[in-house]
Amino acid sequence: ASLDSAFVARIYDQGFSGDHPYIAMEFLPSGTLAARIREGLTTRASLRIASQIAQALDAIHSRGIVHRDLKPANILFRADGRPVLVDFGLARDMTVNSTLTVAGQFLATPRYMSPEQCLGRPVDRRSDLYSLGAVLYEMITGRKIYDGANSAEVIAMHVNAPPPKLADLLSAHQPLLDRLLAKDAANRFQSAAEVVADIGARNAG
């Protein structure tokens, strides 16, 4: 609620009505990224949205927050077309010594989970960047990462399989995807700001 970012949903109030918790947030009338992917996105639009969501991640990461459930259904659009990040139900404040992880239970969506999430290991902001890579792949290709695999197979592929290869016409963006989707977090972008800079350089080129 204390965040002021152009690409993070605005929270106006929170509290309890009787025994029921509630959050009052801005109305986002223009649908989800999942719906836009189904309709089809250009590569330029995909990169623009990825950069804007990276800016949202940079804003929350600067507050020590990791989202942990980044996926197309959690990216909505304002009436002016700007995407915003929503649903912080699984977000973790890295400044607090606590965890939501339950042994043997996956709370996030396996399709977009980082290898370290899949293995039940501690996560940091680089985990969100892996998830952004999975979302970007889906935006660019129109296909979910490791499409056709069931949940258990997807988890195994996140841990062990190389990043999927783009078609030749899209190969210029393979280095961006490879770095976002690196299995070892040390080989990824180390901040969302680095992702924004990389995409900006591509658009300028």
Secondary structure, 3 states (H helix, E strand, C coil): CCCCCCCECCEEEEEEECCEEEEEECCCCCCEHHHHHHHCCCHHHHHHHHHHHHHHHHHHHCCCEECCCCCHHHEEECCCCCEEECCCCCCEECCCCCCCCECCECCCCHHHCCHHHHCCCCCCHHHHHHHHHHHHHHHHHCCCCCCCCCHHHHHHHHHHCCCCCCCHHHHHHHHHHHHHCCCCHHHCCCCHHHHHHHHHHHHHC
